[in-house]
Amino acid sequence: MKKKATHSPEIKAIIFDVGNVLVHWDPRLAYAPLFKDRNEELDYFLSEICNLEWHTQHDLGIPFPDNIRLLQKQHPHYAEMIGVYESEWDNMFGDIIQGSVELLHQLGAMKYPLFALTNFAADRFADFRDSHEFMALFQDVIISGTEKITKPDPRIYQILLDRVDIPAQHMFFIDDRMENLIAAQKFGIHTHLFTDAENLKSDMIDRGILTH
């Protein structure tokens, strides 16, 4: 008789980041067609103007129109390109990361409590959730834009602990940014730096979360 899969005695809840763990996200996907062959200018635009630091304001709960309008005033030469950051938002998402989503389904079938902790604009999350079926597997999602706190701020991990109500030492958190994992580790949360689904699966097997 095939042995039934059992949970790791140590890990009792799995927490996933979303962007670049479950689905590819990169503003370049939306902007590359607009800049066509102007690669150097595109690099400049995404590193110096519509960069991650500016984008993070959305993740902190600043509405898209307000954040865009301020940047347009600062860089009027690029006002049109800045303006399409909102209209082209959906095109910044690429394909799902198939291996990660398969692992998510496998963990759900094993009845692990599943949660997401994501830096995400609050006013864009509902559309994203509704267009990606795997999001229904999560019991709860902590959204930075709703909380107005982003990873790696320690306060968002405390919100996670309060919402999940499972001791930190029994949580396993997957994220693609080391600074977010370091912050989680300070609470005693087990972590994995995501590079690809195969490495994640191997780590889960080593920890006893999965058997195969």
C-alpha positions as CSV (number, residue, x, y, z in Angstrom):
1,M,0.0,0.0,0.0
2,K,1.3,3.4,-0.9
3,K,2.2,5.4,2.2
4,K,0.0,8.5,2.7
5,A,1.9,11.8,2.6
6,T,2.2,13.5,6.0
7,H,3.1,17.0,7.0
8,S,6.5,18.0,8.3
9,P,6.3,18.0,12.1
10,E,8.2,21.3,12.1
11,I,6.5,23.3,9.3
12,K,2.8,23.9,9.8
13,A,2.1,26.7,7.4
14,I,3.6,27.8,4.0
15,I,3.8,31.5,3.0
16,F,4.5,32.5,-0.6
17,D,5.5,35.8,-2.1
18,V,3.6,36.3,-5.4
19,G,5.6,38.3,-7.9
20,N,8.5,36.4,-9.4
21,V,7.7,33.4,-7.3
22,L,4.3,32.4,-8.7
23,V,4.1,34.7,-11.7
24,H,6.7,36.6,-13.6
25,W,6.5,40.4,-13.1
26,D,8.7,43.0,-14.8
27,P,7.8,46.5,-16.1
28,R,10.1,45.8,-19.0
29,L,7.5,43.4,-20.4
30,A,5.1,46.3,-20.9
31,Y,7.6,49.0,-21.8
32,A,9.9,47.1,-24.3
33,P,7.4,47.3,-27.1
34,L,6.9,51.1,-26.5
35,F,10.6,51.9,-26.6
36,K,11.1,49.4,-29.5
37,D,14.9,49.4,-30.3
38,R,15.9,52.1,-27.8
39,N,17.3,49.7,-25.3
40,E,19.6,52.1,-23.5
41,E,16.8,54.6,-23.1
42,L,14.6,51.9,-21.7
43,D,17.2,50.9,-19.2
44,Y,17.5,54.6,-18.2
45,F,13.8,55.0,-17.9
46,L,13.3,51.9,-15.7
47,S,16.3,52.5,-13.5
48,E,16.1,56.3,-13.1
49,I,12.5,57.3,-13.6
50,C,9.9,54.6,-13.2
51,N,12.2,52.6,-11.0
52,L,11.5,50.2,-8.1
53,E,11.8,52.9,-5.5
54,W,9.1,54.9,-7.2
55,H,7.0,51.8,-7.8
56,T,7.2,50.9,-4.1
57,Q,4.9,53.9,-3.4
58,H,2.1,52.0,-5.0
59,D,2.9,49.0,-2.8
60,L,2.6,51.4,0.2
61,G,-0.9,52.3,-0.8
62,I,-0.4,55.5,-2.8
63,P,-3.0,55.6,-5.6
64,F,-1.6,55.2,-9.1
65,P,-2.9,58.5,-10.4
66,D,-1.4,60.5,-7.5
67,N,2.0,58.8,-7.8
68,I,2.1,59.1,-11.6
69,R,1.0,62.8,-11.6
70,L,3.9,63.7,-9.2
71,L,6.5,61.9,-11.3
72,Q,5.2,63.5,-14.5
73,K,5.7,66.9,-12.9
74,Q,9.3,65.9,-12.1
75,H,10.0,64.5,-15.6
76,P,7.7,66.3,-18.1
77,H,9.8,65.0,-21.0
78,Y,8.6,61.4,-20.1
79,A,5.1,62.4,-19.1
80,E,3.4,60.2,-21.7
81,M,5.5,57.1,-20.9
82,I,5.0,57.6,-17.2
83,G,1.3,57.9,-17.8
84,V,1.0,54.5,-19.4
85,Y,2.4,52.8,-16.2
86,E,-1.2,52.4,-15.1
87,S,-2.8,51.5,-18.4
88,E,0.0,48.9,-19.2
89,W,0.0,47.4,-15.7
90,D,-1.5,44.1,-16.7
91,N,1.1,43.7,-19.4
92,M,3.9,43.8,-16.7
93,F,2.8,40.3,-15.7
94,G,4.2,37.4,-17.8
95,D,3.4,33.7,-17.6
96,I,2.8,31.9,-14.3
97,I,5.9,30.1,-12.9
98,Q,4.5,26.7,-13.7
99,G,6.6,24.6,-11.3
100,S,5.8,26.9,-8.4
101,V,2.1,26.8,-9.1
102,E,2.2,23.0,-9.3
103,L,3.9,22.9,-5.9
104,L,1.2,25.2,-4.5
105,H,-1.5,22.8,-5.7
106,Q,0.4,19.9,-4.2
107,L,0.7,21.6,-0.9
108,G,-3.0,22.5,-1.0
109,A,-3.9,18.8,-1.7
110,M,-1.8,17.9,1.4
111,K,-3.9,20.3,3.5
112,Y,-1.1,22.6,4.4
113,P,-2.4,26.0,5.5
114,L,-1.3,28.4,2.6
115,F,-0.8,32.1,2.9
116,A,0.6,34.9,0.7
117,L,2.6,37.9,1.8
118,T,3.1,40.3,-1.1
119,N,4.2,43.8,-1.9
120,F,1.2,44.7,-4.2
121,A,-0.9,47.8,-4.9
122,A,-4.1,47.5,-3.1
123,D,-6.3,48.9,-5.9
124,R,-4.9,46.4,-8.4
125,F,-5.0,43.3,-6.3
126,A,-8.6,42.2,-6.8
127,D,-8.2,42.1,-10.6
128,F,-5.0,40.1,-10.3
129,R,-6.5,37.6,-7.8
130,D,-9.6,37.1,-10.0
131,S,-7.5,36.4,-13.1
132,H,-5.2,33.8,-11.5
133,E,-7.0,30.7,-10.3
134,F,-4.1,29.7,-8.0
135,M,-4.8,32.6,-5.7
136,A,-8.0,30.8,-4.5
137,L,-5.7,28.3,-2.7
138,F,-4.6,30.8,-0.1
139,Q,-6.5,31.0,3.1
140,D,-5.4,34.7,3.5
141,V,-3.3,37.2,1.7
142,I,-1.4,40.0,3.4
143,I,-1.2,42.8,0.9
144,S,1.3,45.7,1.5
145,G,-0.9,48.3,-0.2
146,T,-3.8,47.5,2.2
147,E,-1.6,47.5,5.3
148,K,0.5,50.5,3.9
149,I,3.6,48.6,5.0
150,T,6.0,46.8,2.6
151,K,8.5,44.0,3.1
152,P,11.0,44.1,4.6
153,D,9.5,46.4,7.3
154,P,9.3,44.2,10.4
155,R,5.7,45.4,11.1
156,I,4.3,43.5,8.1
157,Y,5.7,40.2,9.5
158,Q,4.1,40.9,12.8
159,I,0.8,41.3,10.9
160,L,1.5,38.0,9.2
161,L,2.0,36.3,12.6
162,D,-1.1,37.8,14.1
163,R,-3.3,36.8,11.1
164,V,-1.9,33.3,10.7
165,D,-1.9,32.6,14.4
166,I,0.8,29.9,14.0
167,P,4.2,30.3,15.8
168,A,7.0,31.7,13.6
169,Q,9.1,28.6,14.1
170,H,6.4,26.5,12.3
171,M,6.2,28.8,9.2
172,F,8.1,28.5,5.9
173,F,8.3,31.6,3.8
174,I,9.4,31.7,0.2
175,D,10.5,35.0,-1.4
176,D,12.9,36.1,-4.2
177,R,14.5,38.9,-2.3
178,M,17.0,38.2,0.4
179,E,16.3,41.4,2.4
180,N,12.7,40.1,2.8
181,L,13.9,36.8,4.1
182,I,16.4,38.3,6.5
183,A,13.6,40.3,8.1
184,A,11.5,37.2,8.4
185,Q,14.3,35.2,9.9
186,K,14.6,37.7,12.7
187,F,11.1,36.5,13.8
188,G,12.3,32.8,13.7
189,I,10.5,32.1,10.4
190,H,12.1,29.4,8.2
191,T,12.9,30.8,4.7
192,H,13.8,29.9,1.2
193,L,15.4,32.3,-1.4
194,F,13.5,31.5,-4.6
195,T,15.5,31.1,-7.7
196,D,13.5,28.4,-9.5
197,A,10.8,25.8,-8.7
198,E,13.2,22.8,-8.8
199,N,15.4,24.3,-6.0
200,L,12.3,25.1,-4.0
201,K,11.0,21.5,-4.4
202,S,14.3,20.1,-3.4
203,D,14.4,22.3,-0.3
204,M,10.9,21.3,0.7
205,I,11.8,17.6,0.4
206,D,14.9,18.1,2.5
207,R,12.8,19.8,5.2
208,G,10.2,17.0,5.2
209,I,7.5,19.3,3.8
210,L,7.2,17.1,0.7
211,T,8.0,13.5,0.3
212,H,8.6,13.6,-3.5
